[in-house]
Amino acid sequence: MKWIVLLGWLLICYAVAVQGGRWTSAELRDWYLGLNKPRFSPPNWVFGPAWTVLYTLMAIAAWQVWLLPPSSLRTKALLLFFVQLGLNLLWTWFFFREHDIANALADISLLWIAIGAEIAIFWQIRPLAAWLLAPYWAWVSFAVVVNFAYWRLNPDSGSG
């Protein structure tokens, strides 16, 4: 049973990845190519493998927390997991679907805070789960800087 639940967590995370990928791929050839990009922006081929690993680690972390006996802290931790997952998807909506780099920057800043809070709660109840989220937090930390650079280099995009 516990392995079926892991599959469920993977499906939840990959569903977010698929939807975000749809919004992203629709804009890569036109809008995104026309943006001024910072020199340190990763090449496009990096994102698929990186996000596959990150979503897998996120799912395993949530599953590790889910395996614990029910408690208010576990409930809070899993709720925060869904909050950050929603913010993650919302970033893709703002950036790629709406071309709103400024609101994407605001969203990813909130996402960064949510991941940090999630790690803090996960640490209290399952340190391994918190460690599994560390690469995600590191990636989003870098993504905040990249998003800021896009916003600065493309002031006419979105509400920026």
C-alpha positions as a printed Julia matrix, in Angstrom:
160×3 Matrix{Float64}:
  0.0    0.0     0.0
  2.74   2.46    0.87
  4.28   2.06   -2.61
  0.95   2.84   -4.24
  0.81   6.03   -2.18
  4.3    6.93   -3.42
  3.01   6.49   -6.95
  0.17   8.88   -6.07
  2.6   11.54   -4.85
  4.65  11.11   -8.02
  1.53  11.48  -10.16
  0.54  14.68   -8.33
  3.96  16.22   -8.85
  4.25  15.07  -12.46
  0.76  16.41  -13.22
  1.99  19.85  -12.16
  5.08  19.32  -14.32
  3.0   18.34  -17.34
  0.67  21.34  -17.05
  3.59  23.7   -16.55
  5.33  22.1   -19.5
  2.31  22.73  -21.72
  2.27  26.42  -20.84
  6.03  26.66  -21.29
  6.37  24.81  -24.59
  3.65  26.92  -26.18
  5.76  30.04  -25.6
  9.33  28.86  -26.11
  9.56  29.46  -29.85
  8.04  32.91  -30.0
  7.7   35.05  -26.89
 10.54  33.53  -24.84
 13.04  33.68  -27.7
 12.35  37.39  -28.04
 13.26  38.18  -24.44
 16.54  39.73  -23.4
 18.22  36.99  -21.37
 20.82  37.29  -18.62
 24.18  35.73  -19.45
 23.79  33.25  -16.59
 20.41  31.93  -17.68
 20.67  28.15  -18.09
 20.25  26.67  -21.57
 16.78  25.33  -22.3
 17.89  21.67  -22.35
 18.75  21.84  -18.61
 15.19  22.43  -17.45
 13.59  19.08  -18.36
 16.12  16.88  -16.56
 16.45  19.28  -13.62
 12.7   19.51  -13.04
 12.23  15.76  -13.43
 14.71  15.18  -10.61
 13.25  17.98   -8.48
  9.63  16.83   -8.83
 10.7   13.27   -8.03
 12.51  14.4    -4.87
  9.51  16.55   -3.88
  7.17  13.56   -4.24
  9.44  11.3    -2.2
  9.73  13.98    0.51
  5.94  14.37    0.75
  5.54  10.6     0.81
  8.08  10.32    3.63
  6.03  12.79    5.66
  2.77  11.06    4.74
  4.18   7.78    6.12
  4.3    9.29    9.61
  1.41   8.82   12.04
 -1.29  11.48   11.61
 -0.7   14.65   13.61
 -1.44  18.34   13.33
  2.18  19.0    12.35
  2.04  16.37    9.6
 -1.19  17.91    8.31
  0.39  21.38    8.34
  3.48  20.06    6.55
  1.45  18.42    3.79
 -0.76  21.48    3.42
  2.37  23.58    2.96
  3.56  21.08    0.37
  0.42  21.73   -1.68
  0.76  25.5    -1.21
  4.28  25.49   -2.62
  3.24  23.16   -5.42
  0.46  25.59   -6.34
  2.86  28.54   -6.23
  5.22  26.56   -8.43
  2.53  26.08  -11.07
  1.34  29.66  -10.72
  4.84  30.9   -11.57
  4.67  29.1   -14.9
  1.25  30.62  -15.53
  2.5   34.14  -14.85
  5.81  33.86  -16.68
  4.97  31.79  -19.74
  1.21  31.94  -20.17
  0.63  35.58  -19.17
  4.11  36.94  -20.04
  3.99  38.76  -16.71
  7.56  38.69  -15.47
  6.88  41.06  -12.55
  4.12  38.91  -11.05
  6.2   35.82  -11.75
  8.95  37.42   -9.67
  6.52  38.13   -6.83
  5.21  34.56   -7.03
  8.64  32.92   -7.05
  9.63  35.02   -4.06
  6.61  33.65   -2.19
  7.49  30.17   -3.46
 11.0   30.52   -2.03
  9.55  31.46    1.37
  7.04  28.59    1.22
  9.77  26.04    0.43
 11.86  27.35    3.33
  8.89  27.02    5.69
  8.15  23.57    4.31
 11.73  22.47    4.9
 11.59  23.8     8.48
  8.42  21.84    9.24
  9.61  18.71    7.44
 12.85  18.9     9.45
 10.89  18.75   12.7
  9.13  15.53   11.78
 11.29  13.82    9.12
 14.77  15.33    8.53
 15.35  13.11    5.48
 12.31  14.68    3.81
 13.72  18.14    4.5
 17.05  17.16    2.92
 15.22  15.87   -0.15
 13.81  19.39   -0.64
 17.21  21.1    -0.38
 18.02  20.83   -4.12
 14.59  22.27   -4.95
 15.17  25.24   -2.64
 18.63  25.77   -4.13
 17.21  25.68   -7.68
 14.43  28.12   -6.79
 16.97  30.39   -5.06
 18.85  30.61   -8.34
 15.58  30.97  -10.26
 14.66  34.04   -8.17
 17.88  35.69   -9.31
 17.28  34.69  -12.94
 13.66  35.88  -12.81
 14.82  39.22  -11.35
 17.32  39.58  -14.2
 14.62  38.86  -16.79
 12.42  41.48  -15.16
 15.24  44.07  -15.25
 16.19  43.25  -18.85
 12.58  43.23  -20.13
 10.85  46.16  -18.4
  7.96  46.27  -20.88
  6.93  42.67  -20.26
  3.86  42.14  -18.1
  3.14  44.55  -15.29
  6.87  45.25  -14.78
